[in-house]
């Protein structure tokens, strides 16, 4: 693309998912026929994008091997050179840790991507086609999308940690438990039974009060993840609208979304520290 190298950069969290699938395929794990067909197409797309790098890599290997061979008086037969030719391709492919958008287009249906990652990809597709934006404007939008998914990845990891601490559905279970004990105490006919249920209710309330900070933090994380999702949704909508209204509105569309991102950055740092403290309790 003529508008700068950053536009082609894919977020590492998306690249990681493609690497997981590629490792499975490389290990010979059984994959669905449609996934195998996608890999066949992927190899073609990859070679089209990287053939020049492969050729240069293999020529360098061949030159180095030829020089060493002449010094050591090796007999370099065609079979041996063919082996090194294959080694060159494999080495070039295994050391390549990036992913192009054409490659992603082929593999995307078979990657385990979150809703936020899918939104990021959708926004990026709109951005690449946004000829109504200048290179600087595209860079600004790309930074917003990239940084928003960055913060979302941090928040998602924090939510996973909180789920380990308090469970996914524990708050609902606690609420149902309180309601059950309250009803039992309220409907008990025998005074002794009623007093016993009331004591159980008191103990349950104390126990829940001790874990309430955990649930509060968990809800805060979920709320900020939703803010990240809405920021990406708003970005997609804004980029689409800019195609109609023109580039003069790009700054005004970006400003409120940048404010959301700054809020995410500040809160995710605070939440990281809070979760670390809670894990030490």
C-alpha positions as CSV (number, residue, x, y, z in Angstrom):
1,X,0.0,0.0,0.0
2,X,1.3,3.5,-0.8
3,X,0.0,5.1,2.4
4,X,2.7,3.6,4.8
5,X,3.8,0.3,6.3
6,X,1.7,0.6,9.5
7,X,-1.5,0.1,7.6
8,X,-0.5,-3.5,6.9
9,X,0.3,-4.4,10.4
10,X,-2.1,-6.8,12.0
11,X,-2.6,-6.9,15.8
12,X,-0.4,-9.6,17.5
13,X,-3.4,-11.2,19.1
14,X,-4.8,-12.0,15.7
15,X,-1.5,-13.2,14.4
16,X,-1.2,-15.5,17.4
17,X,-4.4,-17.2,16.5
18,X,-3.2,-17.9,13.0
19,X,0.1,-19.3,14.3
20,X,-1.9,-21.7,16.6
21,X,-3.8,-23.0,13.6
22,X,-0.6,-23.2,11.5
23,X,1.2,-25.2,14.2
24,X,-1.7,-27.6,14.4
25,X,-1.5,-28.2,10.7
26,X,2.3,-28.5,10.9
27,X,2.1,-31.2,13.5
28,X,-0.2,-33.2,11.3
29,X,-3.3,-32.9,13.5
30,X,-6.5,-34.0,11.7
31,X,-8.3,-30.9,10.4
32,X,-11.6,-30.5,8.6
33,X,-11.4,-30.8,4.8
34,X,-12.4,-27.1,4.4
35,X,-9.5,-26.1,6.6
36,X,-7.1,-28.2,4.6
37,X,-8.3,-26.5,1.4
38,X,-7.9,-23.2,3.1
39,X,-4.3,-24.1,3.9
40,X,-3.6,-25.0,0.2
41,X,-5.0,-21.6,-0.8
42,X,-3.0,-20.0,2.0
43,X,0.3,-21.4,0.7
44,X,-0.4,-19.9,-2.7
45,X,-1.2,-16.5,-1.2
46,X,1.9,-16.6,1.0
47,X,4.2,-17.5,-1.8
48,X,2.8,-14.7,-4.0
49,X,3.6,-12.2,-1.3
50,X,7.0,-13.6,-0.2
51,X,8.5,-15.3,-3.3
52,X,11.2,-12.5,-3.6
53,X,12.3,-12.9,0.0
54,X,12.4,-16.7,-0.4
55,X,14.5,-16.4,-3.6
56,X,17.0,-14.1,-2.0
57,X,17.2,-16.3,1.1
58,X,17.9,-19.4,-1.0
59,X,20.4,-17.6,-3.2
60,X,22.3,-16.5,-0.1
61,X,22.3,-20.0,1.2
62,X,23.5,-21.4,-2.1
63,X,26.2,-18.8,-2.4
64,X,27.4,-19.5,1.1
65,X,27.3,-23.2,0.6
66,X,29.2,-23.0,-2.7
67,X,31.9,-20.9,-1.1
68,X,32.3,-23.4,1.8
69,X,32.2,-26.3,-0.7
70,X,35.0,-24.8,-2.8
71,X,37.2,-24.2,0.3
72,X,36.6,-27.8,1.6
73,X,36.6,-29.4,-1.9
74,X,33.1,-30.8,-1.4
75,X,31.4,-32.6,-4.3
76,X,28.0,-30.7,-4.3
77,X,25.7,-32.9,-6.3
78,X,22.2,-31.7,-7.5
79,X,20.5,-33.8,-4.8
80,X,22.4,-32.1,-2.1
81,X,21.6,-28.7,-3.5
82,X,17.9,-29.6,-3.8
83,X,17.9,-30.5,-0.1
84,X,19.3,-27.0,0.7
85,X,16.7,-25.5,-1.6
86,X,13.9,-27.0,0.4
87,X,15.7,-26.1,3.7
88,X,15.7,-22.5,2.4
89,X,11.9,-22.4,1.9
90,X,11.2,-24.1,5.3
91,X,13.6,-21.8,7.1
92,X,12.2,-18.7,5.5
93,X,8.6,-19.8,6.3
94,X,9.3,-20.8,9.9
95,X,11.1,-17.6,10.7
96,X,8.2,-15.5,9.3
97,X,6.1,-14.4,12.3
98,X,4.0,-11.8,10.5
99,X,0.7,-12.2,8.6
100,X,-0.6,-10.3,5.6
101,X,-4.2,-9.3,5.2
102,X,-4.5,-11.5,2.1
103,X,-3.4,-14.5,4.2
104,X,-5.8,-13.5,7.0
105,X,-8.6,-13.4,4.5
106,X,-8.0,-17.1,3.7
107,X,-7.6,-18.3,7.3
108,X,-10.1,-16.0,9.2
109,X,-13.1,-18.3,9.0
110,X,-11.2,-21.0,10.8
111,X,-9.5,-18.9,13.5
112,X,-10.8,-18.7,17.1
113,X,-11.3,-14.9,17.2
114,X,-13.2,-12.9,19.8
115,X,-15.9,-10.5,19.0
116,X,-13.5,-7.6,19.6
117,X,-10.9,-9.1,17.2
118,X,-13.5,-9.6,14.5
119,X,-14.7,-5.9,14.9
120,X,-11.0,-4.8,14.7
121,X,-10.6,-6.7,11.4
122,X,-13.9,-5.3,10.0
123,X,-12.8,-1.8,10.9
124,X,-9.4,-2.4,9.2
125,X,-11.1,-3.6,6.0
126,X,-13.1,-0.5,5.8
127,X,-10.0,1.6,6.6
128,X,-7.9,0.0,3.8
129,X,-10.6,1.0,1.3
130,X,-11.1,4.5,2.7
131,X,-9.6,6.5,-0.3
132,X,-11.4,9.6,1.0
133,X,-8.8,9.7,3.9
134,X,-5.3,11.1,3.7
135,X,-2.3,8.9,4.7
136,X,-2.1,10.8,8.0
137,X,-5.7,10.3,8.8
138,X,-5.4,6.6,8.0
139,X,-2.5,6.4,10.4
140,X,-4.5,8.1,13.1
141,X,-7.5,5.7,12.7
142,X,-5.1,2.7,12.6
143,X,-3.5,3.8,15.8
144,X,-6.9,4.1,17.5
145,X,-8.0,0.6,16.3
146,X,-4.7,-1.0,17.3
147,X,-4.5,0.6,20.7
148,X,-8.2,-0.1,21.5
149,X,-7.6,-3.8,20.8
150,X,-4.4,-3.6,22.8
151,X,-6.4,-2.4,25.9
152,X,-9.1,-4.9,25.3
153,X,-6.6,-7.7,25.3
154,X,-5.3,-6.6,28.7
155,X,-8.9,-6.4,30.0
156,X,-9.7,-9.8,28.7
157,X,-6.8,-11.3,30.4
158,X,-7.8,-9.5,33.7
159,X,-11.3,-10.9,33.3
160,X,-9.9,-14.4,32.9
161,X,-7.9,-14.0,36.1
162,X,-11.0,-12.7,37.9
163,X,-13.0,-15.7,36.7
164,X,-10.3,-17.9,38.2
165,X,-10.7,-16.1,41.5
166,X,-14.5,-15.9,41.8
167,X,-15.9,-18.1,39.1
168,X,-18.0,-17.1,36.1
169,X,-21.4,-17.5,37.6
170,X,-20.7,-17.3,41.3
171,X,-22.3,-13.8,41.8
172,X,-25.6,-15.1,40.5
173,X,-25.3,-18.2,42.7
174,X,-24.7,-16.0,45.8
175,X,-27.7,-13.9,45.0
176,X,-29.9,-17.0,44.6
177,X,-28.5,-18.4,47.9
178,X,-29.4,-15.2,49.8
179,X,-32.9,-15.2,48.3
180,X,-33.4,-18.8,49.2
181,X,-32.3,-18.3,52.9
182,X,-34.4,-15.2,53.2
183,X,-37.5,-17.0,52.0
184,X,-36.9,-19.9,54.3
185,X,-36.5,-17.6,57.3
186,X,-39.5,-15.6,56.4
187,X,-41.8,-18.6,55.9
188,X,-40.6,-20.7,58.9
189,X,-43.4,-21.4,61.3
190,X,-41.4,-22.8,64.2
191,X,-39.4,-20.0,66.1
192,X,-36.4,-22.2,66.5
193,X,-36.3,-23.1,62.8
194,X,-36.7,-19.4,61.9
195,X,-33.9,-18.4,64.2
196,X,-31.6,-21.0,62.7
197,X,-32.4,-19.8,59.1
198,X,-31.8,-16.2,60.2
199,X,-28.4,-17.2,61.5
200,X,-27.6,-18.9,58.3
201,X,-28.7,-15.8,56.4
202,X,-26.4,-13.6,58.5
203,X,-23.4,-15.9,57.9
204,X,-24.1,-15.9,54.1
205,X,-24.3,-12.1,54.1
206,X,-21.0,-11.8,55.9
207,X,-19.4,-14.2,53.5
208,X,-20.7,-12.4,50.5
209,X,-19.6,-9.0,51.9
210,X,-16.0,-10.3,52.1
211,X,-16.0,-11.3,48.4
212,X,-17.9,-8.2,47.2
213,X,-14.7,-6.3,46.2
214,X,-13.9,-9.2,43.8
215,X,-17.3,-8.9,42.1
216,X,-17.1,-5.1,41.9
217,X,-13.7,-5.3,40.1
218,X,-15.0,-8.1,37.8
219,X,-18.0,-5.9,36.8
220,X,-15.7,-2.9,36.2
221,X,-13.6,-5.0,33.9
222,X,-16.6,-6.2,32.0
223,X,-17.9,-2.6,31.7
224,X,-14.6,-1.4,30.2
225,X,-14.5,-4.4,27.8
226,X,-18.0,-3.2,26.7
227,X,-16.6,0.3,26.2
228,X,-13.8,-1.1,24.0
229,X,-16.4,-3.0,22.0
230,X,-18.6,0.1,21.6
231,X,-15.5,2.1,20.6
232,X,-14.7,-0.3,17.8
233,X,-18.4,-0.4,16.7
234,X,-18.4,3.4,16.7
235,X,-15.2,3.4,14.7
236,X,-16.7,1.2,12.0
237,X,-19.8,3.3,11.8
238,X,-17.7,6.5,11.7
239,X,-15.5,5.3,8.9
240,X,-18.5,4.2,6.9
241,X,-20.2,7.6,7.4
242,X,-17.0,9.5,6.4
243,X,-17.4,7.9,2.9
244,X,-20.6,10.0,2.7
245,X,-19.6,13.2,4.5
246,X,-16.0,13.6,3.4
247,X,-12.6,13.8,5.1
248,X,-13.2,17.3,6.7
249,X,-15.2,15.5,9.5
250,X,-12.5,12.9,10.2
251,X,-11.0,14.9,13.2
252,X,-14.4,15.4,14.8
253,X,-15.3,11.7,14.4
254,X,-12.0,10.7,16.0
255,X,-11.9,13.0,19.0
256,X,-14.7,11.3,21.2
257,X,-13.3,7.9,20.3
258,X,-9.8,9.0,21.4
259,X,-11.4,10.0,24.7
260,X,-12.8,6.5,25.2
261,X,-9.4,5.1,24.5
262,X,-7.7,7.3,27.1
263,X,-10.3,6.2,29.6
264,X,-9.6,2.6,28.7
265,X,-5.8,3.1,29.1
266,X,-6.2,4.7,32.5
267,X,-8.7,2.3,33.9
268,X,-6.9,-0.9,32.6
269,X,-3.7,0.1,34.4
270,X,-5.7,0.7,37.6
271,X,-7.6,-2.6,37.3
272,X,-4.3,-4.5,36.7
273,X,-2.9,-3.3,40.0
274,X,-6.2,-4.0,41.8
275,X,-6.4,-7.6,40.4
276,X,-2.7,-8.2,41.4
277,X,-3.6,-7.1,45.0
278,X,-6.7,-9.3,45.1
279,X,-4.7,-12.3,43.9
280,X,-2.3,-11.9,46.8
281,X,-5.1,-12.0,49.4
